[in-house]
Amino acid sequence: MFRDTVTDIFFDLDHTLWDFEKNSALTFEKILEENEISVPLHHFLEVYIPANLAFWKLYREEKITKEELRYQRLKTVFDELKYPLPDDIILKMASDYIDNLSTYNHLFPNTVEILDYLRPNYKLHIITNGFQEVQNKKLKNAAISHYFEQVINSEMAGVKKPNPYIFKLALEKAGTQSQKSLMIGDSLEADIQGALAVGYKALHFNAHKEAKHHHCEMIDELIEIKSFL
């Protein structure tokens, strides 16, 4: 479908190649224990996962800062769990989380296989809303940084997906054009609609089991990319 038209492939990182939920759960398992927080991990994650997604949406929309995101997503959860914590502990846990998250390196199934398959024929890049210092560590510790020629993050761009500027900056840094580019990511709003608005082609990795839509093709497993490229 894209074989004859695409030269450059741009991947999202979290929830697309790097298994954010698994690595995040392992991180919280460690820091809850280290900070002597007696909340069962599964109860914590039931509240944290949707709260984190909601705060990231606010962050994408420039409604909260990085610092507010890191603090509020934890304070909100502990308040809802009726486990109030002083601010100094919440801030310490927020810092502990960032320090430890990138030390875990679980990838989605077939990530390395599909990158090995694509690299001989396409230039590969990353466009991520994640924080620069954390995302670079994730790529390095997961041993996949060498696959990517350009890694564009929202701190570098000064805006976040789906803002058109970050996609245009990615094209500029990659030295390519939108009609020759394919975006693969998990977020319909940030990755798919954002890329399509700038003229990219798009492939939606359905990591969250969302309903089918008309914007572009969807895949449930990364290995399915082989049928398009």
Secondary structure, DSSP 8 states (H G I E B T S, - for coil): --TTT-SEEEE--BTTTB-HHHHHHHHHHHHHHHTT----HHHHHHHHHHHHHHHHHHHHTTSS-HHHHHHHHHHHHHHHTT----HHHHHHHHHHHHHHHTT---B-TTHHHHHHHHTTTSEEEEEE-S-HHHHHHHHHHTT-GGG-SEEEEHHHHSS-TTSHHHHHHHHHHHT--GGGEEEEES-IIIIIIHHHHHT-EEEEE-TT-----SSSEEESSGGGGGGT-
